[in-house]
Amino acid sequence: MKPKNHPLPRATEMAHRFVLERIRPGDRAIDATSGNGHDTLFLAKSVGPEGKVYAFDIQEQAIDATAAKTSGLPQVELFCLGHEEMDKVVSERVKTIMFNLGYLPKGDKTVITQTDTTLRALEAGIRLLDEGGLLSITLYEGHEGGQEEAEAVLTWAEGLDQADFYVARYQFLNLRNSPPSLLVIEKRH
């Protein structure tokens, strides 16, 4: 039997696993950084046509890629807005929110998520998150500004009250080239 390249799940795969444990058809979800549309499509399939997925990105290229990937799925609504604006568009409680920080794969690597807007988006997200809901954040530290953003997000998450939230981190410890890590936050009942 041929060994896999990644014997353990990557951070993005773990994010999907955690989300699948909580999300159901008919639920509401947010893809805070739609990128190339992978998470938006995953969420749309998970909530089904009776659910709703709100997807955000500041880059037209990302919105166009996500629109192409989710074409024909009426449960998806796309917004060319920064993730820190999500609570100006979404007023209902959501079951899950997914973030992939960093830059758009195969896009302009100088356009990256910014620490200040990411922290504002996370604050907006936890206010929108339903009880028992999950917020996943894939942290990429290998690009310029990525480590600082990851440290700020981790500091913010560590400060969440344990009476209201569970916070955990999943990461590879011995791989080179700064592989992404996953931070998951569950809003307690």
Sequence and secondary structure as in RCSB ss.txt:
>XXXX:A:sequence
MKPKNHPLPRATEMAHRFVLERIRPGDRAIDATSGNGHDTLFLAKSVGPEGKVYAFDIQEQAIDATAAKTSGLPQ
VELFCLGHEEMDKVVSERVKTIMFNLGYLPKGDKTVITQTDTTLRALEAGIRLLDEGGLLSITLYEGHEGGQEEA
EAVLTWAEGLDQADFYVARYQFLNLRNSPPSLLVIEKRH
>XXXX:A:secstr
    S SS  HHHHHHHHHHTT  TT EEEESS TTSHHHHHHHHHH TTSEEEEE S HHHHHHHHHHTTT TT
EEEE S GGGHHHH  S EEEEEEE SB TTS TT B  HHHHHHHHHHHHHHEEEEEEEEEEE  SSTTHHHHH
HHHHHHHHTS TTTEEEEEE  SS SS   EEEEEEE  
